[in-house]
């Protein structure tokens, strides 16, 4: 009886040892080594985990999804005051042939004459007012003088105290002038050059009043002419003559040379 019990105990111990070896062998072998095994040998198994989700991230989880970056808001440009553009405007006006005087960022009476002429030649309201933003943008965006819409000739704008010489289809010259002072106003008229007097000569109406390169354009007012003066300081930025149109020298000399008899001359506007 005791012998039988011993045999049974030995069998139990032997069975336990064999089960333990089998577990070790299974944990060390691959599925190909143990084709009868159903347990996964690596964590790459697709069997669901205890939480009900796959232990291996899906393609959508492992691949970075490109995102569109939100555009950075553009701050609105600061609206500058007209004075901010003054120096640049003066440089551009001078470059395009509109005389401004000293280019120093100070919008003087001379610069206002140029701005007045700019407004007229660009179809803007004509005035001798100072620089505004519309003027600044118009001037700074321009690359050349506009094409005249008027016939060739000489045009005297009393509002701006400026003269335009149109030759062909271009503004050949834009220059300062000074028309008749109060009581001696230059009449608003359209005429034609009927007489040219080169060089210097004394006025037949006013003693010691010298005229240079005169262009007479009204036959019924034979004393009225476009002419240069003894000194350029007499060409004011306001009406200051005795009915004639004073023009800067040497510009009048160049205008005189380019102006044949019969050229149209028109005077218009009010100061």
LINKA-V257836 format. One record per pair of residues at least 24 apart in sequence whose C-alpha atoms are under 8 Angstrom apart, sorted by sequence separation. I is the first residue (numbers start at 1). J is the second residue. If there is no record, write none. Layout:
i=I j=J
i=I j=J
//
This chain:
i=107 j=131
i=122 j=146
i=146 j=170
i=147 j=171
i=193 j=217
i=194 j=218
i=228 j=252
i=121 j=146
i=146 j=171
i=192 j=217
i=193 j=218
i=194 j=219
i=227 j=252
i=228 j=253
i=145 j=171
i=191 j=217
i=192 j=218
i=121 j=148
i=191 j=218
i=128 j=159
i=127 j=159
i=128 j=160
i=239 j=271
i=126 j=159
i=127 j=160
i=238 j=271
i=213 j=252
i=212 j=252
i=213 j=253
i=212 j=253
i=215 j=256
i=214 j=256
i=117 j=160
i=213 j=256
i=116 j=160
i=86 j=131
i=117 j=162
i=93 j=139
i=114 j=160
i=89 j=136
i=92 j=139
i=96 j=143
i=113 j=160
i=83 j=131
i=92 j=140
i=96 j=144
i=97 j=145
i=113 j=161
i=217 j=265
i=82 j=131
i=96 j=145
i=113 j=162
i=82 j=132
i=86 j=136
i=89 j=139
i=82 j=133
i=85 j=136
i=89 j=140
i=81 j=133
i=88 j=140
i=82 j=136
i=186 j=242
i=187 j=243
i=178 j=235
i=182 j=239
i=184 j=241
i=185 j=242
i=186 j=243
i=177 j=235
i=178 j=236
i=181 j=239
i=182 j=240
i=184 j=242
i=185 j=243
i=186 j=244
i=198 j=256
i=176 j=235
i=177 j=236
i=178 j=237
i=179 j=238
i=180 j=239
i=181 j=240
i=184 j=243
i=186 j=245
i=177 j=237
i=178 j=238
i=179 j=239
i=180 j=240
i=181 j=241
i=196 j=256
i=176 j=237
i=178 j=239
i=179 j=240
i=180 j=241
i=181 j=242
i=178 j=240
i=179 j=241
i=180 j=242
i=181 j=243
i=113 j=176
i=178 j=241
i=179 j=242
i=180 j=243
i=179 j=243
i=180 j=244
i=179 j=244
i=180 j=245
i=196 j=261
i=179 j=245
i=195 j=261
i=178 j=245
i=179 j=246
i=193 j=260
i=194 j=261
i=177 j=245
i=178 j=246
i=193 j=261
i=194 j=262
i=177 j=246
i=178 j=247
i=192 j=261
i=193 j=262
i=177 j=247
i=192 j=262
i=193 j=263
i=176 j=247
i=177 j=248
i=192 j=263
i=193 j=264
i=175 j=247
i=176 j=248
i=192 j=264
i=193 j=265
i=175 j=248
i=191 j=264
i=192 j=265
i=190 j=264
i=191 j=265
i=99 j=174
i=190 j=265
i=191 j=266
i=97 j=173
i=98 j=174
i=99 j=175
i=161 j=237
i=175 j=251
i=190 j=266
i=97 j=174
i=98 j=175
i=99 j=176
i=161 j=238
i=189 j=266
i=190 j=267
i=161 j=239
i=188 j=266
i=189 j=267
i=188 j=267
i=189 j=268
i=187 j=267
i=188 j=268
i=158 j=239
i=186 j=267
i=188 j=269
i=165 j=255
i=154 j=263
i=156 j=265
i=158 j=267
i=153 j=263
i=154 j=264
i=155 j=265
i=156 j=266
i=157 j=267
i=158 j=268
i=159 j=269
i=161 j=271
i=152 j=263
i=153 j=264
i=154 j=265
i=155 j=266
i=156 j=267
i=157 j=268
i=158 j=269
i=159 j=270
i=160 j=271
i=152 j=264
i=153 j=265
i=154 j=266
i=155 j=267
i=156 j=268
i=157 j=269
i=158 j=270
i=159 j=271
i=155 j=268
i=158 j=271
i=113 j=237
i=110 j=237
i=109 j=237
//
